[in-house]
């Protein structure tokens, strides 16, 4: 995200003028709204100056939305930009394809203004958080590649993110690992120690109260003494993380893959993204309050992913 901008830039891609007018009316008070009327134009604009978010129709001339998303995610200059499909195509097959290509969220036409505002705000917040984490990882050189064994305790979201940055530096491609670590560690706090259910988080996101509720619960007597731990071990040609919390656990099985049934929710993809993109394996243990993440090391590379001399 370009932090030098006064307001986030949102690129709306749609070939119908009336849809563009509606989106402009909904978003222009809070964002700089840019427009493209077909997919090729959207790609050219995104490469020339990356927006902070893309709202993308699927059925368009010249290049459809699926192909646009595929090309955006394949290009290092644009792959991190969150894409939200805004479309009348909402069959299970369409949703699965969009999520497979890396879409952040689905919205259906005709558009609902409060839903669009909530999703745009959530996507931009998540994108800003990820950009900040990656910038922190890349800020300084580190000798954490020599780390072999350690254990940390954490309670807050801020502590989880700081530890994720620290431990990602001990891995090859730390910018990929930091996102997965953050998702798993934040999950241990919010859904584990603080017992915020999936449905509660959905409601909190909709009202913009998620952060405030976490801070409130951290002070409650029943949660104030709870903490989570993360263990790091490098051995046998791999890196292993174990994250444990003091909650009651949860049914993790449906969260290991991106579920089209949750495509219209503003959250719920973190575990699947960690499993698919950050690690070679993510595996929950027992009742779900412990999770193992494993990363296979390339024997031809050094500890942090540099070629051996």
KOLRO-360803 format. One record per residue: residue in one letter; y, x, z of N, C-alpha, C, CB in turn. Coordinates in steps of 0.02 Angstrom, whole numbers, plus 50000, padded with zeros to 5 digits. Glycine has a CB too. Layout:
# residues N
AYXZYXZYXZYXZ/...
This chain:
# residues 309
X499405004350000500005000050000500625004450000500014995250061/X501105002749961501725006549956502185004450014502075005449888/X502215008750065502605006950125503345007650114502395011250183/X503565010350057504275010850042504565004350017504395016449992/X504154999550002504394993149977504644988950035503854989549938/X505184985150022505424980650073504944974950084506114977850053/X504644972450030504164966950035503554968649992504484960250012/X502964966250012502364967449972502434964449902501744964650007/X502124967749853502124965349784501454961849770502244971249734/X501494955649747500904951649731500904950249656500884945049772/X500364952249622500304951049550499884944749539499984957149514/X500174939749507499834933449491499634933749418500284927149505/X498984932649404498724933149336498444926349316498174938649329/X498774922949269498564916249248498884914849181498774910849301/X498514911449137498774910049070499114903349065498214910449019/X499134899549120499454892949120500134893349154499004887749156/X500684892049117501364892449146501454888249209501874890349095/X501144882349211501244878049269500934881249331500924871149257/X500364884649323500054888049380500484893749405499354890649361/X500784897349360501234902849378501834900149417501474906749315/X502114894549394502684891549428502504889449499502944885549389/X501904886549506501684884249573501604890249620501024880349568/X501274895549597501174901449638501834904749657500714906449603/X502294904949610502954907849623503314903949678503384908049559/X503274897349675503594893149724503294894349794503524885649705/X502644895349797502304896249862502464903149892501554895449853/X502514908249851502504915149876503184918749876502034919149836/X503654916449836504254920549823504694921649885504654917449770/X504644917349935505054918249995504854924550033504994912150040/X504214926150033503964931750074503764937950035503374929450114/X503664937249969503404942749929503784943449864502654941749916/X503744949449835503964950449767503384948349722504194957949753/X503484943249681502954940449641503024942849569502954932649644/X502494945949543502454948249474501954943949436502254955749470/X502014943649371501594939049332501304942449271501994932849311/X500684940749256500354942749193499994936649166499854948849205/X500014935749101499724929749070499044930849040500184927149018/X498794936949042498094938249022497864944649055498034938648944/X497214945849051496904951249088497134958149068496184950949081/X497224959349004497424966048982498124967749008497404966548905/X498564962849007499234963949035499194965549109499684957649023/X498754962149144498674963349216498444970549229498174958449246/X497974972949191497734979749199498284984849186497144981149152/X498664983849133499204988449117499724988549172499534986449050/X499894982749200500394982349253500134985649317500584975149267/X499494984549333499204987349395499174994949392498514984549407/X499024997649333498995004849325499685008049326498635006749260/X500165004649295500845007249292501165007549361501275003049246/X501085002349401501345002249469500914997449510502095000049471/X500475000249550499964996249585500294991149631499505000849625/X500124984749624500354979749671499954980249736500304972649641/X500164976549786499804976549850499244971349852500294975249907/X499254966649804498754961449801498754958449731498874955949855/X498174956349707498124953049642497794946249651497734957349591/X498134940949630497854934149628497644932949556498374928749653/X496994932049544496714932649477496334926449456496254938649473/X496544923449400496164918049369495554921049334496604914049319/X495044917049322494444919549288494464917849213493814916549319/X494584911649197494564909549126495244910849094494374902149120/X495284916249054495904918149021495754921048952496304923249063/X496234920848907496144924048842496204931648848496664921448792/X496004935148795496044942448788495534945948833496744944848805/X495564944648898495084947548944495014943049005495294954748966/X494394940949022494324936349078494384939949145493644932649073/X494424935949198494544938649264493984943149290494644933249313/X493354941449274492804945749296492864952749266492134942549277/X493034953149202493094959649171493694963449199493164958949095/X494234959949214494814963149245494614966149312495394958049254/X494264962249353494064964649419493594970649413493724958949459/X493124970349365492654975849354493034982249338492164974149297/X493534981849295493904987749275494364990249331494314986349213/X494654985749369495074987749425494664991649476495394981649458/X494074989349492493664992549543493344998949518493124987749566/X493314999949453493025006049425493545011649417492705004649359/X494175010049427494715014849416494975017249484495295011649374/X494975023849495495205026649558495925024749574495145034149558/X496335023349523497035021649534497115014549561497415022349470/X496625010249551496705003249568496135000249610496774999249506/X495615004249625495015001349654495134998449724494475006549659/X495635000949760495744998549828496164992149832496075003849869/X496484990149777496914984249778496484978049790497314983549711/X496634974049841496234967949852496344962849796496414964849920/X495804959849775495814954749722495584948049751495364956849661/X495994942949741495804936149761495754931949699496334933149812/X495164929149686495084924649629495374917849646494334924049610/X495804915349602496084908549608495864904849545496884908649615/X495364900449552495034897849493494724891049505494494902749470/X494594887549451494224881249454493474882549450494444876549398/X493274888749433492564890549428492304892349497492464896449378/X491944887749529491724888949598490984887549607492134884649645/X490584888249554489864887649562489604893649602489514887149494/X489014893049630488724898549669488654904849627488034896549697/X488474904049563488384909749518489044913349507488094907549451/X489594909449497490254912449487490474916249550490764907049469/X490354913349608490554916449671490174922949681490444911649730/X489514922749670489104928749679489344934249633488364927149664/X489504932649571489734937649523490394940649546489804934649453/X490854936449567491504938949590491444943449651491964933249605/X491044941449699490954945549759490594952049742490554941749812/X490124951849697489764957849676490254962849645489204956149627/X490744960249610491234964549577491764967349626491584960749522/X491764964749688492224967449738492804963049756492484973849715/X492784956549738493324952049756493374951249832493234945149723/X493974950649857494084949749929493954942549950494804951849947/X494104937749907494124930849928494144926349867494734929449974/X493974920049877494014914849824494474909249847493314912149807/X494904906949803495284900849813495174896349753496054902449823/X495134889849765494994885249711495624881449690494444880249732/X495634879649626496164875449600495954868149605496324877249526/X496424863549616497144864649627497274868249693497534857949625/X497784872449694497904876749750498194872949810498364882449731/X498014875249869498274872449931498764877549961497694870849982/X499424876049963499914881049984499774884450051500584877849988/X499604880650105499454884150168498854888850163499324879050223/X498354886950125497764891250117497954897750080497204887550078/X498354897050028498574903049991498984907650035498974901049928/X499444904850073499864908950116499444912550169500394904750150/X498944909150197498514912150248498084917750219498074906850281/X497794916550161497364921550130497764927550107496984918450070/X498334926450077498754932050055498954936350115499384929450018/X499164933150169499364936950229498774940950257499634932250282/X498174937850260497584941350286497384947150242497004936550294/X497394946150176497204951450130497694957250133497164948750058/X498334955850136498834961150140498784965050205499534958250131/X498654961450260498574964850325497964969550323498494959650381/X497414967150296496814971350293496924977350248496214967250269/X497254976250192497394981650145497844986950178497724979050081/X498354984750214498804989350247498434993350300499394985650279/X497984990150336497584993550387497144998850356497164988550427/X496814997050301496375001850267496775007650239495984998350211/X497345006250210497765011650183497985016450238498385008750147/X498165013550296498385017750352497815022150377498655013450409/X497215019350381496635023250403496485028850355496025018750410/X496505027450290496365032550241496895037950241496315029550171/X497515035950251498055040950254497965045450314498735037550256/X497745042750370497635046650430497055051450420497495042150490/X496525049150387495945053450374496145059450331495385049550339/X496575058150281496755063350233497345067650255496905060250167/X497645066050312498265069250331498185076750344498545065850394/X497665078650380497585085650399496885087950386497765086650472/X496825094450373496155097450368495835097450437496195104750338/X495175097550439494835097050503494205101350503494655089850518/X494005103550563493385107250570492835102850599493495113350616/X492925096250595492425091750624491755091950586492685084750625/X491745095250529491115096050493490595099950533491225099350428/X490815103550585490355107350627490075103250684490715113550654/X490315097050691490095092850746489355091050738490525086450750/X488975091450793488265089850790488075083950834487865095850811/X488375083350893488165078150939488745076350985487545080350980/X488905069850991489435067651037489355060251051490135069251007/X489715058051104489705050951124490405049151151489155049651179/X490665043551128491325041151148491265033951174491825041651090/X491725032351220491775025451245492455022651224491705025251323/X492465016251205493095013151183493115005851203493185013851106/X493735003251211493834996351232494254992251183494154996051299/X494754995451152495244991751114495164992951039495944993651136/X495504988750999495504989650927495824996350908495874983750892/X496364998050942496715004350928496265010350942497345004950970/X495885010150997495425015651012494875016050960495125014651082/X494625010150938494095010150887494335013350823493855002950874/X494935011550802495195014350739495315021850744495835010850719/X495575024150802495695031250811495035035150809496055032550877/X494515032550841493865035850841493555035750772493395032550892/X493655030250735493375029850668493675035350624493515022950637/X494325036550630494655041850592494365048650613495415041750604/X494305049750678494055056050703493355057550677494045056050780/X492905052750683492205053850665492095053850590491765048550696/X492515050350553492455050450480492575057550454492945045550447/X493005061350489493145068150467492545072750473493725071050508/X492035070550509491425074550515490935072850459491095073250583/X491125068550413490675066150360490945068150291490595058650364/X490505068750242490745069250173491075062650152490165070950124/X491555063050107491935057250084492185052950143491495052950038/X492585055950187492795052350248493175045850235493225056850290/X493515045350177493885039250163493425033250154494315040150100/X492795034450133492315029050128492005027450196491755030850079/X491885032450236491555031550301492015028050352491315038250329/X492675029650349493115026950399493155019350395493815029850390/X493105016550336493135009250330492515005950361493195007250256/X491935008750347491315005950376491295006650451490715009250345/X491485012650476491495013650548491965008750582491695020850564/X492555007850553493045003350582492764996250586493685003350542/X492464993950533492184987150532491664986250587491884985550464/X491204990950593490664990350642490924990850714490124995650630/X491414995250725491684996150792492124990350813492085002650796/X492534987750768492944981950785492494975850798493444980350727/X491954975250760491474969850771491184970250842490904970150719/X491044976350866490774977250933491264974850986490594984550945/X491904975550973492414973251022492504965751018493084976751009/X492674963250959492874956150954492284951450962493214954950887/X491754952450924491184947850928490694949850984490814947750862/X490694956251003490244958451056490554957651125490064965751046/X490964962451145491234962351214491664956351229491624968551225/X492074954051180492544948651193492284941751174493184949951157/X491684941551146491334935151132491744930351089491154931851197/X492114932951041492464928650993491974926650939493094932250963/X491834920350933491344918050883491634918250813491104910950900/X491194917650764491414917550694491894911850682490804917050647/X491734905950709492164900150699492834900950733491814893850725/X492834904050793493454905250829493904910150790493324908050899/X493604915350761493994920150723494304916750662493564926150702/X493934912350629494204908650572494834904850591493674903950542/X494794901350648495364897450671495944901950692495154892950731/X495794907550724496314912250745496664915250685496014917750789/X496284917050633496584919650572497044914550541496034921750522/X496824908350540497224903150508497884902250543496834896550507/X497894903050609498504902150649498884908750658498334899250717/X498614914350633498934920850642498924923250714499644920450618/X498394921550752498374923050823497804927650842498314916650862/X497484930850793496894934950808497064940850854496584937550743/X497584944650838497774950450879497964948250950498354954250847/X498354943050955498564940651021497974938451063499064934851014/X497474935351032496894933051070496474938951094496464928351028/X496414944051054496044950051076496404953151136495984955251018/X497054953851132497434956851187497374952551250498164957651168/X497364945951241497294941551299496614942251332497404934251279/X496084942351292495414942751320495284949451354494894941551266/X495594954751329495504961251360495734961451432495864966651320/X496174956751451496434956551519496054951751564497164954651518/X495604947651536495254942751576494714946151619494924937451531/X494604943751681494124946951726493424947651697494084943051790/X493194942751659492514943051632492424948151577492314936251608/X492974950451548492924955251493493264962051508493244952351431/X493684962251559494104968151570493714974551582494564966951628/X493114974051610492724980051626492224981851571492354978951692/X492214977951518491734979351464492004984851418491604972951424/X491544988951394491724994051345491154994651295491865000951380/X491294998051240490784999451189490735006951182490964996051120/X490185009251153490085016451143489885017751071489545019151191/X490055023751048489825026050983489535033050993490395026050930/X488935034150967488605040650971488545043450900487895039951003/X488665049850895488625053450831488095058850837489325056550811/X487675059350786487165064650784487065067050713486495062250814/X487085073550703486935076650639486295080750646487535081050613/X485765078750610485135082450613484685080050557484785081550682/X484205084150539483705082350489484015080150423483255076750516/X484565083250404484875081850340485225075150335484365082150288/X485415072350392485775065950391486245065450451485285060050390/X486705060750446487155059050501486975051950524487915059550480/X486935051150590486765044550618487305042550669486055044650651/X487515036350664487965033350713487585027750749488615030750679/X487695027250814487435021550853488015018450891486855023650901/X488145012150878488695008550911488395003150955489195005450858/X488585003051019488314998151067488874994551102487855001651118/X488774988151115489264984351155488904980851211489644979251111/X489294977651256489014974351315489014966751309489414976351377/X489034964451247489004957251234488304954551232489364955551171/X488244948151215487594944851213487234945751146487684937551227/X487554949151099487244949951033487394943950989486484950851040/X487144944250927487264938850879486724939150826487984939350847/X486664933850787486184933650732486484937250673485984926350714/X486324943650666486634948050617486354947350547486574955050640/X485774944050540485404944350477485794941550418484764940550484/X486174936350428486524933350371487154937250351486724926250388/X487344942350390487954946150376487814952850342488324947350440/X487184954350329487014960850299487174961050225486284962350310/X487214955250193487404954750123487994949950116486804952450079/X488374950750063488934946150052488664939350032489404948949996/X488824934350072488554927650064489064923250027488374924550133/X488874920249970489344915949935489574909949976489044913449871/X489184908050026489384902450069490004904150110488804900450115/X490124910650120490714912750158491274915350114490524918150209/X491224914250048491724916850002492414913850013491504915549930/X492444908050044493084904750056493334905850127493024897250042/X493004910350164493224912150231493654918450227492624913150279/X494124919150273494584924850271494294931050304495224922950305/X493674930950324493344936650355492594935850346493544937350431/X492204940350377491474939650374491134944150325491314932750359/X491494948950295491184953450246491134960650270491584953250182/X491384962150330491414969050353490744972550359491764969350418/X490254969150389489594972250398489274973550330489144967750441/X489314968650285489024969450219489354975050181489074962950179/X490024975650186490374981050152490174987850179491124980050158/X490094988250245489864994650275489174996350251489874994150352/X488734991350246488054992450223488024994350150487634986250235/X488454991450109488424992450037488794998750014488704986450001/X489365000350047489805005450020489925011450065490455002350004/X489855010650131490025016150176489435020450197490365013450236/X488845017350201488265020950227487655019650184488125018850299/X487145023750192486515022750157486105017150189486105029150155/X486225016150254485865010750289486255008650350485155013050309/X486295002050360486554999250422486004994750450487224995250410/X485824995850513485264992150542485424990050614484614996450540/X485404983450626485514980950694484854981050732485804973750692/X484914982050797484334982750841484314976950890484334989450878/X483714974850909483634969850961484014963550948483834972651026/X484404961450998484764955150993485424955750956484894952351062/X485604961750934486194962550892486784965750925486404956050867/X486704968450986487274971951017487214979551010487324970051091/X486764981850968486714988850949486614989350873486134992350987/X486964993950841486904994750769486865002250753487494991450732/X486415003950707486335010750683486605011150612485585012950685/X486995016250597487235017550529487015024550510488025016650523/X486705025250452486415031650432486715033950366485655031250427/X486855040450361487135043450301486725049550283487885045250312/X486405049350225485995054950201486455060450174485485052750147/X486345066650195486755072250173486445075650112486855077250229/X486865077550066486635081150006486525088450026487155080549948/X485915091050020485775097950040486165103049999485045099350034/X486425101049940486815105649899487535106149921486785103649828/X487735101949970488425101849993488465104250065488715094849987/X489055106550083489185108650152489255102650197489795112850155/X489425103950259489445098750310489905092950292489645101650375/X490475094450262490965089250246490965087550172491665091350268/X490445089350136490405087350067490655092450017490765081250058/X490815098550038491035103749992490435107549965491535108550027/X490435109649902489875113349875489765119849913489985114949802/X489135121449925488965127649957489075133549910488245127649981/X489295139049937489425145049895488765147849869489815150549934/
